[in-house]
Amino acid sequence: VARGRIVETALTEVSPAMLETIEGPARQTSLQLPDILTDAELRWLGVHNESLAFEQTADGLLIMTPATGSRGNRGEIRLTTELTIWNDRVKFGEIRGMTGGLLLPKGGKYQADGFVISAEEWAGVPIADIDASYPSALPTAAFELLSPANLTATGYTKEFAKKLEDYERSAIPVVVLLHPNKDHATIRRPGSDDETTAAKLLTFPELPGLELDAGAIYADCNRR
């Protein structure tokens, strides 16, 4: 993919920022592109850079995120497992994990630690797009497990902040930010103030019957 190779060359300019050093873990970095990449181009980048996850904002910012590490991966697995078990029971719709991206209605190709998509919404995805890397759909919920990669000393990285802006622009009904290092969650809904909770069991009116064991997710991320 010609444009993918152009981007691959450009990545050499920012690759030092992705290297883990004694000063701390690798963090997200980004590259402003003039165009929105196609699914094939993003897939090409992923194949040739297996240690990074690639997303792109509605205005063309290419976001590169390093792997979360073994403890963060435990949290990701528990999150998607809990969502999948709940979905199997209630038949809500579709669950997507970190490698299952979506193209949001107002733009932005994103992967989340967990997307929950209603059966009705998924039924509207054309058959030809179901196997796309980023099929177009509005999730009912997005779950993000925060790690040093998307945090700074004062808040979120600019890349993660842009992602949250696109989530808000597309009006995802509920966005859940899980903070393992602080043992609390931030819950965001369109038109409402953020809600911060230290509850270990989380429920959501948008997801009937789900009782998310946030305490177990935090514990998996924090134990050896």
Sequence and secondary structure as in RCSB ss.txt:
>XXXX:A:sequence
VARGRIVETALTEVSPAMLETIEGPARQTSLQLPDILTDAELRWLGVHNESLAFEQTADGLLIMTPATGSRGNRG
EIRLTTELTIWNDRVKFGEIRGMTGGLLLPKGGKYQADGFVISAEEWAGVPIADIDASYPSALPTAAFELLSPAN
LTATGYTKEFAKKLEDYERSAIPVVVLLHPNKDHATIRRPGSDDETTAAKLLTFPELPGLELDAGAIYADCNRR
>XXXX:A:secstr
 HHHHHHHHHHTTTHHHHS BTTB    EEEE SS   HHHHHHHHHH TTEEEEE TT EEEEEE   HHHHHH
HHHHHHHHHHHHHHH  EEEE TT  EE TTS EE  SEEEEEHHHHHTS GGGTTSSS B   SEEEEE  GGG
B SSSB HHHHHHHHHHHHTT SEEEEEETTTTEEEEE TTS  EEE  SEE  TTSTT  EEHHHHHHHHH  
